[in-house]
């Protein structure tokens, strides 16, 4: 079957000068896949300050960093001295001790989360970090293995200006006494955020893995997920036009949330008397037409290229 192309389009087509999005990456270790904010960097729309407490991993990040990236070897938390539980698989390293009896129930986790070092580290509260006060934050990403709430609870000033939080959450006690999803959700709602979507949930198979009749890649227990929160977008007056544009860029580029991007631009238009939402709609329509023309050439056996459907078609017709 011929694979038809989607019709992505750049939000820059609707903006005269797209803003540089101020990214803060807490738990920036390279685990072999693109960071959540990478599409912004690919379009030249990101400035990044990142934190990685494992010194060797932080050095690797800085060695490969572009001119718009800076990484600091800080453990982000509540400002106290804590034990850092360095694990066999560095990405499982945490300020909370792995819950050995619980993780022993699952495939792979006992090996991955085995503690191999326990240095004492001074944690840094985000509101106290000079580099962050200078940098600012539009987009906050957290992946610090159970310490996310500690970081968020001491980022009151930072969160006041942050538009999107992308955080990992746990549903089960993988780390001893680590806050789980309910506490993080409650804190972010108190700070004016609303849940946008869950992304990339994961887990492991309970032992034994040779359970009779087990299908390939069987997994019944969800352990964690990434969650995206956005500042409440229901009141146009709650943000400035410039901040609505920043939200639109983040949601369009990173999450393909064209509907929310369009709403944010509409709020900006209402406040500033601009026409960004119309230009955004027209850019989407032009991209759809280009894709249809390309698909018509790539799939000559089709009577006509597939039109845009659902809410997107309604948006483009507005």
matplotlib code that plots the C-alpha trace (Angstrom):
import matplotlib.pyplot as plt

x = [0.0, 1.3, 2.0, 0.6, 2.5, 0.9, 0.7, 2.9, 3.4, 5.6, 3.9, 6.6, 4.6, 2.0, 4.5, 6.7, 9.3, 8.7, 9.8, 12.7, 11.2, 13.0, 13.4, 14.4, 15.3, 15.5, 17.0, 18.6, 20.6, 21.0, 19.2, 19.5, 16.4, 15.6, 14.6, 11.0, 12.0, 14.2, 11.7, 11.9, 15.7, 15.4, 13.5, 15.9, 13.3, 14.8, 17.2, 18.0, 19.3, 19.5, 20.4, 22.0, 23.5, 25.5, 28.7, 29.9, 26.6, 26.5, 30.0, 28.7, 25.8, 28.0, 30.5, 27.8, 25.8, 24.9, 25.5, 21.9, 22.3, 23.9, 24.0, 24.7, 25.6, 22.9, 20.6, 17.3, 15.2, 14.3, 17.6, 18.7, 21.6, 20.3, 21.6, 21.8, 21.1, 23.2, 22.0, 23.4, 21.4, 22.1, 18.7, 17.2, 19.3, 17.2, 17.1, 14.8, 15.9, 14.7, 12.0, 13.8, 11.1, 8.6, 10.9, 12.0, 8.5, 9.3, 11.5, 14.8, 14.1, 16.2, 19.3, 18.6, 17.8, 20.5, 22.2, 26.0, 26.8, 25.3, 27.0, 25.7, 24.7, 23.4, 20.2, 19.2, 15.7, 14.8, 13.7, 17.2, 19.2, 20.7, 20.9, 17.2, 16.3, 18.4, 17.1, 13.4, 11.1, 8.3, 8.6, 9.7, 10.6, 11.2, 12.4, 14.1, 12.8, 10.3, 11.7, 9.5, 7.2, 10.2, 11.4, 8.0, 7.2, 10.2, 9.6, 6.8, 8.2, 9.4, 6.0, 4.2, 5.8, 5.9, 3.4, 3.9, 5.2, 6.1, 6.8, 7.2, 4.9, 4.8, 1.6, 3.2, 5.9, 9.1, 11.0, 10.6, 8.4, 8.5, 5.4, 3.3, 0.9, -1.8, 0.4, 2.0, -1.4, -2.7, 0.3, 0.2, -3.5, -2.9, -0.4, -2.9, -2.1, -4.6, -3.8, -3.5, -2.5, -0.7, 2.2, 4.4, 3.2, 5.5, 5.9, 7.4, 6.2, 5.7, 7.8, 7.9, 8.4, 7.9, 4.2, 2.4, 0.7, 2.1, 1.8, 4.9, 5.8, 3.1, 2.9, 0.0, 1.3, 1.7, 4.4, 4.9, 3.9, 4.8, 2.1, 1.8, 0.2, -0.6, -1.5, -5.3, -6.2, -9.9, -9.5, -7.8, -7.1, -4.9, -1.8, -0.3, -0.5, 3.2, 2.8, -0.2, 2.0, 4.7, 2.1, 0.9, 4.5, 5.1, 1.8, 2.1, 5.8, 6.0, 2.6, 0.8, -2.0, -3.1, -6.5, -4.9, -2.3, -5.2, -7.0, -3.9, -3.4, -7.1, -6.6, -3.5, -5.6, -8.4, -6.0, -3.7, -6.0, -3.7, -4.7, -2.4, -5.2, -6.3, -2.7, -2.2, -5.4, -4.3, -0.8, -2.5, -4.7, -1.8, 0.2, -2.8, -3.1, 0.6, 0.3, -2.8, -0.9, 2.1, -0.1, -1.9, 1.4, 2.5, -0.7, -2.0, -4.3, -6.4, -9.3, -8.6, -6.2, -7.7, -9.0, -8.3, -10.9, -12.4, -11.8, -8.8, -11.0, -13.4, -10.6, -9.3, -12.7, -13.3]
y = [0.0, 3.4, 5.5, 8.9, 11.8, 13.7, 17.4, 19.1, 22.8, 25.2, 27.7, 30.1, 30.5, 32.4, 34.4, 37.2, 36.5, 33.2, 33.5, 31.7, 29.2, 29.2, 25.5, 24.1, 20.5, 18.9, 15.4, 15.9, 12.7, 11.3, 7.9, 7.4, 9.2, 12.8, 15.0, 16.1, 19.6, 18.6, 19.6, 23.2, 23.0, 21.5, 24.6, 27.0, 28.0, 26.8, 28.1, 25.4, 25.3, 21.7, 19.9, 16.5, 15.6, 12.6, 14.5, 12.2, 12.4, 16.2, 16.4, 14.3, 16.7, 19.8, 18.1, 17.8, 20.9, 23.5, 27.2, 27.5, 24.8, 24.9, 22.0, 22.3, 19.4, 20.2, 17.9, 19.8, 19.4, 21.1, 22.8, 20.4, 17.9, 14.5, 11.1, 10.5, 6.8, 6.1, 3.0, 0.5, 2.0, 5.7, 6.8, 5.3, 7.4, 9.2, 11.3, 8.5, 5.0, 2.3, 0.2, -3.1, -5.5, -3.9, -3.8, -7.4, -8.4, -7.3, -8.3, -6.3, -3.7, -5.3, -5.2, -1.7, -0.2, -1.8, 0.9, 1.1, 4.4, 6.8, 10.1, 13.0, 16.0, 19.5, 19.9, 23.2, 24.8, 26.1, 29.4, 29.9, 29.1, 32.3, 30.8, 30.1, 33.6, 35.0, 32.4, 32.3, 29.4, 28.8, 25.0, 22.8, 19.2, 17.0, 13.4, 12.9, 9.5, 10.4, 13.8, 15.8, 17.1, 18.2, 20.2, 21.7, 22.6, 24.9, 26.5, 28.9, 31.9, 29.8, 28.1, 31.5, 32.2, 28.7, 27.8, 24.0, 21.3, 17.9, 15.6, 11.9, 10.5, 7.2, 5.2, 2.7, 2.9, 2.3, 4.5, 4.5, 7.4, 9.2, 11.2, 9.8, 11.1, 12.4, 14.7, 16.1, 16.6, 18.4, 20.7, 21.7, 22.4, 24.7, 26.5, 27.2, 24.3, 21.8, 18.3, 18.2, 14.6, 11.4, 10.3, 7.3, 5.2, 2.3, -0.7, -4.2, -7.7, -9.4, -12.4, -15.2, -14.2, -17.8, -17.7, -20.4, -18.9, -15.4, -13.5, -11.7, -8.4, -9.1, -6.5, -6.0, -3.5, 0.2, 1.8, 5.3, 7.8, 11.2, 13.8, 17.2, 20.1, 23.5, 26.8, 27.3, 28.6, 29.3, 33.0, 35.2, 37.8, 35.5, 35.9, 38.6, 38.3, 37.4, 34.6, 33.2, 33.1, 31.2, 28.7, 28.2, 27.5, 24.9, 23.1, 23.1, 22.1, 19.6, 18.0, 18.7, 20.3, 22.5, 23.1, 24.5, 26.4, 28.0, 28.9, 30.5, 32.6, 33.6, 34.8, 36.8, 38.3, 39.3, 41.2, 42.7, 43.2, 40.9, 38.2, 35.4, 32.7, 33.5, 33.3, 30.1, 28.6, 29.7, 28.2, 24.9, 25.0, 25.7, 22.8, 20.5, 21.5, 20.8, 17.4, 16.5, 17.5, 15.4, 12.4, 12.7, 12.2, 9.5, 7.5, 7.6, 4.6, 6.6, 8.5, 11.5, 12.3, 11.8, 15.1, 16.4, 15.0, 15.6, 18.6, 19.6, 19.9, 22.1, 24.3, 24.8, 25.7, 28.4]
z = [0.0, -0.9, 2.3, 2.0, 3.6, 6.5, 6.0, 8.7, 8.5, 10.3, 12.7, 11.6, 8.4, 10.5, 12.6, 11.4, 14.2, 16.0, 19.6, 21.1, 23.6, 27.0, 27.9, 31.3, 31.3, 34.8, 34.5, 31.1, 30.8, 27.3, 27.2, 23.5, 22.3, 21.4, 24.3, 24.4, 23.3, 20.4, 17.6, 18.9, 18.6, 15.1, 14.1, 15.8, 18.4, 21.6, 24.3, 26.8, 30.4, 31.7, 34.9, 35.3, 38.7, 37.5, 36.7, 33.9, 32.2, 32.5, 30.9, 28.0, 27.5, 27.5, 25.1, 22.5, 23.4, 20.7, 21.3, 22.6, 25.3, 28.8, 31.3, 35.0, 37.4, 39.9, 41.7, 41.7, 44.8, 48.1, 48.8, 51.5, 51.5, 50.3, 49.4, 45.6, 44.9, 41.8, 40.1, 37.6, 34.9, 35.3, 34.1, 37.3, 39.6, 42.1, 45.3, 46.6, 47.4, 44.9, 46.5, 46.2, 47.4, 45.0, 41.9, 42.6, 41.3, 37.8, 34.9, 34.5, 37.2, 40.0, 37.8, 36.4, 39.7, 41.8, 43.9, 43.2, 45.0, 47.5, 47.5, 49.5, 47.4, 48.0, 46.1, 44.5, 44.6, 41.2, 42.5, 44.0, 40.8, 39.4, 35.9, 35.9, 37.1, 34.2, 31.6, 32.5, 31.6, 29.1, 28.9, 31.9, 31.4, 34.5, 34.6, 38.0, 39.1, 41.9, 42.9, 40.5, 43.3, 45.4, 42.4, 41.6, 45.2, 45.3, 41.9, 42.8, 41.0, 38.0, 37.6, 37.6, 34.2, 32.9, 30.2, 29.8, 32.2, 30.8, 33.7, 34.4, 37.0, 38.8, 39.5, 41.9, 44.7, 42.6, 45.0, 48.8, 49.9, 46.5, 45.7, 43.0, 40.3, 42.6, 44.6, 41.4, 39.8, 42.9, 43.1, 39.4, 39.6, 42.5, 40.4, 37.6, 35.3, 33.7, 32.5, 28.7, 27.9, 29.0, 26.8, 26.6, 29.6, 30.4, 32.6, 33.0, 33.0, 36.4, 37.1, 36.1, 32.5, 31.2, 32.3, 30.1, 27.1, 27.6, 24.3, 22.9, 24.6, 27.3, 30.0, 32.4, 34.9, 34.1, 36.2, 34.9, 32.3, 30.9, 31.5, 29.8, 31.8, 30.3, 31.9, 32.0, 28.6, 29.2, 29.9, 27.2, 29.8, 31.9, 29.6, 27.5, 23.7, 23.5, 26.0, 24.1, 21.0, 23.0, 24.1, 20.5, 19.3, 22.0, 21.5, 17.7, 17.4, 20.3, 20.5, 17.2, 19.2, 16.3, 18.0, 21.2, 19.2, 17.2, 20.4, 21.9, 18.8, 18.8, 22.4, 21.3, 18.4, 20.8, 23.0, 20.4, 17.4, 15.3, 12.7, 13.8, 14.0, 10.4, 9.2, 11.1, 9.5, 6.1, 6.6, 7.5, 4.5, 2.2, 3.8, 3.3, -0.4, -0.9, 0.7, -1.4, -4.6, -3.5, -2.6, -5.9, -7.7, -5.3, -5.4, -9.0, -8.4, -6.0, -7.5, -5.3, -2.4, 1.0, 2.4, 5.9, 8.2, 11.6, 13.7, 11.5, 8.4, 10.4, 11.6, 8.1, 6.8, 9.5]

ax = plt.figure().add_subplot(projection="3d")
ax.plot(x, y, z, "-o")
ax.set_aspect("equal")
plt.show()
